[in-house]
Amino acid sequence: AGFCSPQALDLRRIFRHLSRVVLNQEQALARMERALSGTGRFRSVALLGPPGVGKTLTANALRHCFPWPGNAHSYSWRTRVPDEARKFRLVRQFADGLSNCGVNLLIIDNLETCDHGLVPIYNRLILEREGDLNRNQTVLVVYVFNLESDLYWEQFELLQELPAETTIVNFRFFNHDDLLDCLASELKREQRILSKEQESLVLEEATKNVQVSGCKSLRLLILQNGVKP
C-alpha cells in the first residue's frame, strides 16, 4: 500500500504499542481496535469511564503513533472560550480541513455527559459533507467522556443513547491492584524511588481517591515523595 492509502494504517501494530502504554484496560483496547478497524469511510468510538483510567492516554498515544501526523487533530472540549458557539466552529474546522491522503483522526476529549448531544451533530457533519472529494476520505473520530464516579451508572445509561455509528468503549474502574501497576510504571517513567514506608503512604493516599481519580493522583505523590536514584 502506498503512503496515501488508508491500508497503510496498521492498527494491529499501533494497538500492540497502546497495550504497553495503557495499563490494565485490555478489553477496552480490544473493543476500540475492532471498531476502528472496520472498512467504512467513517468510524467512530466513544471512550467512557471514570477519570484516571487511561482514556485520554489512549487517545493521545493513538495520535502520537498515527502515520499521518498532519491529519491527526485533538481538541479539549473543556477549553474556556468566550462563547460556546466558538467551540463548535473550531471542531467544525477539522471537518472542513480533512485530507485525501491516508486516514484522518479527530479526537474530542474532556466531554461530560451533558455534552452527549455533540456526538450525533458532529457525526452528521462529517457523514454529510458535500462534494466528490469527500467520498475518498477516511475519518476516525474518537470522543472521550469523563463520567463522575458517584453518578456513574446513571450517566452510563444516558450515554447508551449515543448514535449507532459510534461504538461505546467502556474503560473499567481501577482498584488497589491497578494502583500497584500504575505506581511501578510511574516510578520508572519519572525515574524516582520510594522507601517502603513512603510507598505505603503514597498507596494509602492514592487508594482514598482511586474511584474518583484512578491513577491520576500518583504522579504528583511520586514527585513529592520520591527521590532520584
PEZIRA-V972166 format. One record per residue. N is the residue number from 1. PSI is psi as a letter, one per 20 degrees, with the letter a starting at -180 (999 if undefined). NEAR is the number of other C-alpha atoms within 10 Angstrom. Layout:
BEGIN
n & psi & near
N & PSI & NEAR
N & PSI & NEAR
END
This chain:
BEGIN
n & psi & near
1 & p & 8
2 & r & 9
3 & h & 12
4 & i & 15
5 & p & 13
6 & h & 20
7 & i & 13
8 & i & 14
9 & o & 18
10 & n & 12
11 & h & 17
12 & g & 13
13 & g & 10
14 & g & 18
15 & h & 20
16 & g & 13
17 & g & 14
18 & h & 21
19 & i & 15
20 & h & 9
21 & h & 14
22 & o & 19
23 & p & 17
24 & k & 19
25 & l & 20
26 & g & 14
27 & g & 13
28 & g & 19
29 & h & 22
30 & g & 15
31 & g & 16
32 & g & 22
33 & g & 18
34 & g & 13
35 & h & 19
36 & i & 19
37 & j & 15
38 & a & 11
39 & i & 11
40 & r & 10
41 & i & 16
42 & p & 19
43 & p & 20
44 & q & 25
45 & q & 21
46 & o & 24
47 & o & 26
48 & q & 26
49 & r & 23
50 & r & 24
51 & q & 24
52 & k & 20
53 & j & 28
54 & j & 24
55 & g & 28
56 & h & 21
57 & g & 15
58 & g & 22
59 & g & 21
60 & h & 17
61 & h & 17
62 & g & 20
63 & g & 20
64 & h & 13
65 & i & 16
66 & p & 19
67 & i & 18
68 & n & 19
69 & h & 13
70 & i & 11
71 & i & 20
72 & p & 23
73 & q & 16
74 & p & 18
75 & p & 16
76 & o & 14
77 & i & 21
78 & j & 12
79 & p & 11
80 & p & 9
81 & q & 10
82 & h & 8
83 & q & 8
84 & h & 11
85 & h & 9
86 & h & 11
87 & g & 17
88 & h & 13
89 & h & 11
90 & g & 11
91 & h & 19
92 & h & 14
93 & h & 10
94 & g & 20
95 & h & 19
96 & h & 12
97 & k & 10
98 & q & 21
99 & q & 21
100 & i & 18
101 & p & 16
102 & b & 21
103 & q & 26
104 & q & 26
105 & p & 25
106 & p & 22
107 & p & 26
108 & o & 22
109 & r & 23
110 & k & 19
111 & q & 20
112 & r & 16
113 & h & 17
114 & i & 11
115 & j & 12
116 & h & 17
117 & i & 13
118 & h & 14
119 & g & 18
120 & h & 14
121 & g & 12
122 & h & 16
123 & g & 18
124 & g & 10
125 & g & 14
126 & h & 18
127 & h & 15
128 & k & 11
129 & q & 13
130 & r & 10
131 & q & 7
132 & h & 8
133 & h & 11
134 & h & 18
135 & h & 13
136 & j & 14
137 & p & 17
138 & p & 21
139 & p & 27
140 & p & 19
141 & p & 24
142 & o & 23
143 & p & 26
144 & o & 24
145 & p & 27
146 & p & 21
147 & q & 22
148 & p & 19
149 & g & 16
150 & i & 11
151 & k & 9
152 & g & 16
153 & h & 12
154 & g & 12
155 & h & 19
156 & g & 17
157 & g & 9
158 & h & 13
159 & i & 20
160 & i & 11
161 & j & 10
162 & q & 16
163 & q & 16
164 & h & 10
165 & i & 13
166 & o & 20
167 & p & 20
168 & p & 21
169 & o & 21
170 & o & 20
171 & p & 20
172 & q & 16
173 & q & 18
174 & q & 23
175 & a & 13
176 & g & 16
177 & h & 11
178 & h & 17
179 & h & 20
180 & g & 14
181 & g & 13
182 & g & 22
183 & g & 21
184 & g & 12
185 & g & 14
186 & h & 17
187 & g & 19
188 & g & 11
189 & g & 10
190 & i & 14
191 & l & 14
192 & q & 16
193 & q & 18
194 & q & 17
195 & r & 11
196 & g & 9
197 & g & 8
198 & g & 15
199 & g & 18
200 & g & 12
201 & g & 15
202 & g & 22
203 & h & 18
204 & g & 13
205 & g & 14
206 & h & 23
207 & h & 21
208 & h & 12
209 & j & 13
210 & h & 26
211 & h & 19
212 & h & 21
213 & j & 20
214 & c & 24
215 & j & 26
216 & h & 18
217 & i & 18
218 & g & 23
219 & g & 18
220 & g & 11
221 & h & 18
222 & g & 21
223 & h & 16
224 & h & 10
225 & h & 15
226 & q & 20
227 & q & 14
228 & p & 10
229 & 999 & 7
END
